[in-house]
Amino acid sequence: MGRPRPLTRIQEPPVPLFDDEILAKIETSRNEIPHPSLEKGSSIYGSTKIFPDIQAEPGQSYLTLIHGIAHESSVSFVACLQALRALRKGFDSVVYFYGPGSMNAIATRGFPTTGDSAFPGEQNINNTLQTFMDEGGTVFVCRFGLSLHGLREEDLMPGTIPCHPLDVQDALIYFANKGAIINSTYMV
């Protein structure tokens, strides 16, 4: 006796995912509203700026407090952009990261290696902070905020200034006494 012959399976035609009635409704749904409704580059918002583009008077300060987790919302990134804009308007601009905001200033961000972007925008905060410092801005980072997330002081971006936890309130008082504009962002 020889080897048994392998069984051959009769391939059945695949069962469609949707029946004809659902397919017809999908097509109707796709065609109800023309897409794209506007071509790329179409303006859908006005451009009138209401308030004057105010520049700093000599010696004016702008303090940005950031208590927001990197990449969990836009609050931290937008606050960094606002601090950079204030610096470019001539303000002595300072960013102060505290609580979970402290993790925004780490230099070890990236995947698969530090400095890489595993997704578009992963380095946005780091790049903006670096530009901010390169242009003369000051960045403080709360040591207690770092410790909350197991981040080490040596993980901070070069040029940032680590601070004692009690400095958060005293920095706020210091800048308020200077008459600074204070932008306080907080994420829960």
Rosetta silent file (secondary structure, phi, psi, omega in degrees, C-alpha in Angstrom):
SEQUENCE: MGRPRPLTRIQEPPVPLFDDEILAKIETSRNEIPHPSLEKGSSIYGSTKIFPDIQAEPGQSYLTLIHGIAHESSVSFVACLQALRALRKGFDSVVYFYGPGSMNAIATRGFPTTGDSAFPGEQNINNTLQTFMDEGGTVFVCRFGLSLHGLREEDLMPGTIPCHPLDVQDALIYFANKGAIINSTYMV
SCORE:     score description
SCORE:     0.000 S_00000001
   1 L     0.000  137.799  178.959    0.000    0.000    0.000 S_00000001
   2 L   -88.518 -172.076  177.920    1.251    3.390   -0.790 S_00000001
   3 L   -66.876  144.174  175.729    0.929    6.632    0.990 S_00000001
   4 L   -68.977  142.819  179.727   -2.555    7.906    1.644 S_00000001
   5 L   -74.680  136.511  178.783   -3.556   10.704   -0.648 S_00000001
   6 L   -64.348  144.928  177.312   -3.949   14.073    1.086 S_00000001
   7 L   -73.081  138.018  175.251   -7.480   15.244    1.413 S_00000001
   8 L  -105.017  133.195  178.911   -8.325   18.157   -0.764 S_00000001
   9 L   -91.145  138.572  174.986  -10.666   20.757    0.563 S_00000001
  10 L   -83.918  120.226 -178.813  -13.179   22.242   -1.681 S_00000001
  11 L   -77.078  123.317  177.913  -12.780   25.988   -1.398 S_00000001
  12 L   -88.299  148.127  178.160  -16.076   27.658   -0.841 S_00000001
  13 L   -63.398  145.237 -178.799  -16.599   31.140   -2.218 S_00000001
  14 L   -63.448  145.797  177.150  -16.060   33.821    0.452 S_00000001
  15 L   -83.300  127.010 -179.249  -19.133   35.100    2.212 S_00000001
  16 L   -65.043  147.014 -179.982  -19.512   38.833    1.559 S_00000001
  17 L   -67.526  -40.157 -178.098  -19.218   41.081    4.604 S_00000001
  18 L  -122.303  146.461  176.489  -22.275   43.132    3.636 S_00000001
  19 L   -83.272  174.310 -175.244  -25.415   42.179    1.773 S_00000001
  20 H   -61.340  -36.015 -179.533  -26.690   44.126   -1.254 S_00000001
  21 H   -65.001  -44.318  178.753  -29.085   46.254    0.810 S_00000001
  22 H   -67.330  -41.809  178.179  -26.307   47.465    3.133 S_00000001
  23 H   -59.336  -39.524  178.025  -23.946   48.045    0.178 S_00000001
  24 H   -64.914  -40.625  178.908  -26.601   50.219   -1.483 S_00000001
  25 H   -67.984  -35.795  176.174  -27.041   52.250    1.720 S_00000001
  26 H   -60.666  -46.554 -179.586  -23.264   52.706    2.034 S_00000001
  27 H   -63.083  -41.820  177.746  -23.161   54.105   -1.501 S_00000001
  28 H   -61.820  -44.311 -178.928  -26.131   56.397   -0.783 S_00000001
  29 H   -61.947  -42.960  179.723  -24.467   57.636    2.419 S_00000001
  30 H   -62.838  -31.137 -173.613  -21.191   58.390    0.621 S_00000001
  31 H   -98.529    0.086 -179.639  -22.973   60.447   -2.036 S_00000001
  32 H   -64.168  -41.908  179.436  -25.348   62.477    0.162 S_00000001
  33 L  -122.043  128.520 -179.789  -22.792   65.244    0.682 S_00000001
  34 L   -65.817  139.436  178.957  -20.095   65.919   -1.920 S_00000001
  35 L  -124.222  140.243  -13.293  -16.548   65.320   -0.688 S_00000001
  36 L   -70.579  148.237 -179.277  -14.446   67.250   -0.300 S_00000001
  37 L   -70.903  -28.920  175.005  -16.957   70.017    0.245 S_00000001
  38 L  -132.812  147.118  177.608  -14.155   72.550   -0.182 S_00000001
  39 L   -71.593  153.646  176.367  -10.863   72.235   -1.972 S_00000001
  40 L   -56.259  135.398 -179.209   -7.667   72.230    0.071 S_00000001
  41 L    94.993   -4.478  178.253   -6.621   75.799    0.813 S_00000001
  42 L   -68.713  140.648  178.390  -10.176   77.127    0.971 S_00000001
  43 L   -89.839  124.927  177.409  -10.680   79.784    3.636 S_00000001
  44 L  -118.166    2.044  178.336  -13.474   79.014    6.075 S_00000001
  45 L  -131.032  147.960  175.336  -12.509   81.535    8.771 S_00000001
  46 L   -71.094  170.305 -176.311  -12.091   85.302    8.703 S_00000001
  47 L  -124.959   12.245 -177.836   -8.692   86.859    9.336 S_00000001
  48 L   -72.561  121.429  175.574   -9.507   90.079   11.184 S_00000001
  49 L   -89.913  125.330 -173.977   -7.271   90.492   14.251 S_00000001
  50 L   -79.747  -48.183 -173.658   -9.201   92.430   16.894 S_00000001
  51 L   -95.177  153.068  179.435   -6.515   93.500   19.349 S_00000001
  52 L   -66.789  153.989  176.903   -3.296   95.377   18.545 S_00000001
  53 L   -79.942   87.591 -173.431   -0.040   93.424   18.285 S_00000001
  54 L   -76.623  130.370  175.688    1.331   94.662   21.607 S_00000001
  55 L  -102.798  155.084 -177.786    5.079   94.622   22.063 S_00000001
  56 L   -69.715  145.249  167.490    6.768   94.611   25.474 S_00000001
  57 L   -81.856  155.998  179.351    7.911   97.756   27.160 S_00000001
  58 L   -54.047  131.483  176.879   11.496   97.548   28.457 S_00000001
  59 L    86.177   -2.373  179.063   11.688   95.316   31.531 S_00000001
  60 L   -74.019  143.656 -178.093    8.255   93.693   31.164 S_00000001
  61 E  -118.747  156.565  179.219    8.048   90.022   32.098 S_00000001
  62 E  -138.665  115.065 -179.576    5.830   87.135   31.052 S_00000001
  63 E  -107.126  128.712  175.619    5.622   84.024   33.234 S_00000001
  64 E  -114.006  114.894  175.085    4.089   80.802   31.914 S_00000001
  65 E   -94.908  130.462 -177.556    3.238   78.173   34.522 S_00000001
  66 E  -126.502  118.300  177.529    2.661   74.713   33.019 S_00000001
  67 E  -124.828   62.348 -176.857    1.037   71.858   34.928 S_00000001
  68 L  -140.530  143.674 -176.880    0.174   69.613   31.970 S_00000001
  69 L   -78.758  133.033  178.877    1.338   66.222   30.800 S_00000001
  70 L   -56.436  132.346  174.026    3.315   66.144   27.573 S_00000001
  71 L    67.949    3.481  177.768    1.290   64.854   24.600 S_00000001
  72 L   -90.617  -16.285  173.979   -1.875   64.206   26.660 S_00000001
  73 L  -163.350  175.597 -179.186   -3.453   67.414   25.425 S_00000001
  74 L   -85.288   -3.569 -171.528   -2.348   70.476   23.553 S_00000001
  75 H   -58.776  -44.234 -178.369   -2.209   72.634   26.712 S_00000001
  76 H   -67.750  -44.855 -178.720    1.537   72.202   27.364 S_00000001
  77 H   -65.204  -44.871  179.969    2.582   72.653   23.754 S_00000001
  78 H   -63.918  -38.841  177.911    0.368   75.710   23.213 S_00000001
  79 H   -62.902  -38.968  176.674    1.668   77.264   26.445 S_00000001
  80 H   -64.300  -41.065  177.895    5.251   76.788   25.184 S_00000001
  81 H   -64.249  -39.085  178.180    4.310   78.438   21.887 S_00000001
  82 H   -66.013  -39.821  177.753    2.727   81.365   23.760 S_00000001
  83 H   -63.235  -40.059  177.602    5.854   81.790   25.892 S_00000001
  84 H   -65.131  -41.771  178.803    7.975   81.830   22.715 S_00000001
  85 H   -63.854  -40.856  177.793    5.672   84.406   21.122 S_00000001
  86 H   -62.045  -40.775  177.539    5.913   86.597   24.253 S_00000001
  87 H   -60.203  -43.698 -179.308    9.709   86.351   24.081 S_00000001
  88 H   -70.962  -16.507  174.447    9.638   87.439   20.440 S_00000001
  89 L   -86.705   -1.498  176.488    7.440   90.404   21.434 S_00000001
  90 L   102.510    1.052  178.534   10.247   91.563   23.712 S_00000001
  91 L   -75.436  147.764  167.184    9.063   90.216   27.086 S_00000001
  92 E   -74.541   98.784 -169.156   11.499   88.643   29.531 S_00000001
  93 E  -100.328  131.798 -177.536    9.769   85.298   29.099 S_00000001
  94 E  -129.275  135.441  173.287   10.009   82.472   31.618 S_00000001
  95 E  -109.978  134.359  177.809    8.470   78.986   31.532 S_00000001
  96 E  -126.360  110.099  177.423    8.002   77.155   34.818 S_00000001
  97 E   -91.533  131.813  176.531    7.100   73.455   34.657 S_00000001
  98 L  -143.496  165.079 -175.607    5.727   71.928   37.851 S_00000001
  99 H    55.928 -141.417 -178.552    3.850   68.790   38.878 S_00000001
 100 H   -65.219  -15.991  176.709    3.313   66.511   35.890 S_00000001
 101 H   -62.091  -23.498 -178.134    4.341   69.419   33.654 S_00000001
 102 H   -58.600  -28.701 -178.289    7.941   68.719   34.627 S_00000001
 103 H   -70.081   -9.467  177.370    8.039   65.779   32.248 S_00000001
 104 H   -67.779  -25.463 -171.678    7.771   68.216   29.313 S_00000001
 105 H   -98.991   17.883 -179.094   11.412   69.251   29.734 S_00000001
 106 E   -84.080  144.174 -179.363   13.091   65.845   29.547 S_00000001
 107 L   -89.487   -6.043 -174.638   15.775   65.222   26.962 S_00000001
 108 L   -92.999   12.850  179.387   15.185   61.455   26.900 S_00000001
 109 L   -72.353  141.403  175.195   11.984   61.646   24.823 S_00000001
 110 L   139.421  155.837  176.372   11.950   59.607   21.618 S_00000001
 111 L  -154.470  134.173   10.868   11.550   56.152   20.154 S_00000001
 112 L   -81.972  -12.742  174.919   13.278   53.941   19.193 S_00000001
 113 L  -129.848  162.316  179.802   16.099   56.178   20.438 S_00000001
 114 L   -57.461  138.970 -178.988   16.150   59.541   22.172 S_00000001
 115 L    89.837  -15.875  177.358   15.499   62.382   19.775 S_00000001
 116 L   -80.027  159.609  175.753   13.584   60.186   17.316 S_00000001
 117 L  -116.531  109.544  177.770    9.928   60.749   16.580 S_00000001
 118 L   -73.997  -20.319  175.436    7.828   57.598   16.653 S_00000001
 119 L  -143.441  152.009 -179.803    4.889   59.766   15.548 S_00000001
 120 L   -57.896  126.896  178.599    4.768   63.191   13.895 S_00000001
 121 L    98.310   -2.480 -178.497    5.094   65.831   16.588 S_00000001
 122 L   -59.196  -31.144 -178.724    6.718   63.713   19.289 S_00000001
 123 L   -99.252    9.391 -177.593    9.558   66.249   19.514 S_00000001
 124 H   -54.738  -48.330 -177.539    7.377   69.389   19.181 S_00000001
 125 H   -65.765  -47.255  179.473    7.718   70.412   22.819 S_00000001
 126 H   -58.446  -46.228 -178.809   11.457   69.690   22.953 S_00000001
 127 H   -63.531  -40.749  179.932   12.081   71.587   19.719 S_00000001
 128 H   -67.679  -42.261  177.943   10.001   74.564   20.865 S_00000001
 129 H   -63.222  -39.703  179.121   11.713   74.660   24.265 S_00000001
 130 H   -63.610  -44.300  176.746   15.118   74.505   22.608 S_00000001
 131 H   -61.141  -44.123  179.120   14.197   77.401   20.316 S_00000001
 132 H   -56.547  -48.040  179.704   12.800   79.289   23.325 S_00000001
 133 H   -69.215  -40.130  178.919   16.064   78.863   25.263 S_00000001
 134 H   -60.218  -31.105 -178.449   18.224   79.578   22.195 S_00000001
 135 L   -91.856    5.196  173.417   16.389   82.888   21.771 S_00000001
 136 L   110.315    2.683  178.318   16.910   83.889   25.418 S_00000001
 137 L   -76.577  156.970 -179.488   13.988   82.343   27.303 S_00000001
 138 E  -113.445  136.346 -179.354   14.401   80.789   30.746 S_00000001
 139 E  -124.474  120.624  174.629   12.984   77.378   31.712 S_00000001
 140 E  -104.790  146.463 -179.844   12.537   76.226   35.320 S_00000001
 141 E  -136.110  127.399 -178.907   11.585   72.628   36.207 S_00000001
 142 E   -73.533  126.323  179.322   10.290   71.448   39.576 S_00000001
 143 H   -64.999  -36.476  179.251   12.338   68.614   41.052 S_00000001
 144 H   -65.121  -39.997  176.876    9.330   67.241   42.898 S_00000001
 145 H   -59.556  -39.083  176.407    7.399   67.105   39.612 S_00000001
 146 H   -62.814  -44.296 -175.442   10.227   65.040   38.145 S_00000001
 147 H   -65.453  -27.644  179.155   10.183   62.684   41.120 S_00000001
 148 H   -59.832  -26.917 -174.612    6.448   62.061   40.696 S_00000001
 149 L  -116.752   12.803  177.291    7.199   60.257   37.451 S_00000001
 150 L    70.188   21.530  179.449   10.555   58.694   38.305 S_00000001
 151 L   -89.201  142.011 -178.070   12.422   61.128   36.066 S_00000001
 152 L   -95.200  153.319  178.855   15.958   62.022   36.997 S_00000001
 153 H   -59.750  -35.006  179.564   17.414   65.487   37.059 S_00000001
 154 H   -71.092   -8.185  175.706   20.052   64.366   34.546 S_00000001
 155 H   -81.377   -9.406 -177.525   17.179   63.552   32.144 S_00000001
 156 E   -68.989  151.744  174.110   16.421   67.273   31.779 S_00000001
 157 L   -62.572  138.034  176.057   17.154   69.175   28.599 S_00000001
 158 L   -57.542  138.838  178.905   20.452   71.069   28.833 S_00000001
 159 L    98.718  -17.092  176.394   19.852   74.691   29.757 S_00000001
 160 L   -79.298  159.091 -174.990   16.801   74.069   31.934 S_00000001
 161 E  -117.902  112.320  177.654   17.010   75.005   35.615 S_00000001
 162 E   -71.308  143.797 -175.475   15.919   72.463   38.262 S_00000001
 163 E  -131.951  157.035  174.453   14.073   74.003   41.224 S_00000001
 164 L   -72.038  147.087 -179.754   12.982   73.181   44.743 S_00000001
 165 L   -56.399  -31.955  179.928    9.223   72.435   45.093 S_00000001
 166 L   -72.831  -12.186  179.325    8.727   75.521   47.278 S_00000001
 167 H   -70.106  -22.979 -177.924   10.009   77.721   44.448 S_00000001
 168 H   -57.216  -53.363 -178.122    6.745   77.399   42.486 S_00000001
 169 H   -66.510  -42.118 -178.192    4.799   79.684   44.819 S_00000001
 170 H   -68.328  -32.303  174.549    7.706   82.060   45.406 S_00000001
 171 H   -64.657  -41.566  178.662    8.327   82.391   41.665 S_00000001
 172 H   -61.428  -45.457  178.260    4.668   83.281   41.212 S_00000001
 173 H   -64.149  -43.833 -179.889    4.894   85.925   43.971 S_00000001
 174 H   -56.339  -49.438 -177.728    8.201   87.215   42.567 S_00000001
 175 H   -72.929  -32.319  175.104    6.776   87.724   39.086 S_00000001
 176 H   -63.713  -41.607  178.052    3.487   89.145   40.396 S_00000001
 177 H   -64.270  -27.997  176.556    5.505   91.722   42.368 S_00000001
 178 L   -79.192   -7.883 -177.120    7.321   92.611   39.131 S_00000001
 179 L    78.824   22.579 -177.978    3.945   93.212   37.479 S_00000001
 180 L   -67.183  154.002  167.479    4.498   90.330   35.068 S_00000001
 181 E   -78.424  130.871 -176.857    1.838   88.916   32.842 S_00000001
 182 E  -119.998  118.582  177.165    1.148   85.443   34.234 S_00000001
 183 E  -107.145  107.614 -177.288   -0.223   82.696   32.023 S_00000001
 184 E  -108.413  115.909  179.148   -1.105   79.729   34.199 S_00000001
 185 E  -108.390  140.543 -175.220   -2.059   76.520   32.415 S_00000001
 186 E  -144.106  129.104  177.939   -3.359   73.548   34.321 S_00000001
 187 L  -117.310  133.754 -179.341   -4.437   70.131   33.143 S_00000001
 188 L  -100.872    0.000    0.000   -6.394   67.779   35.351 S_00000001
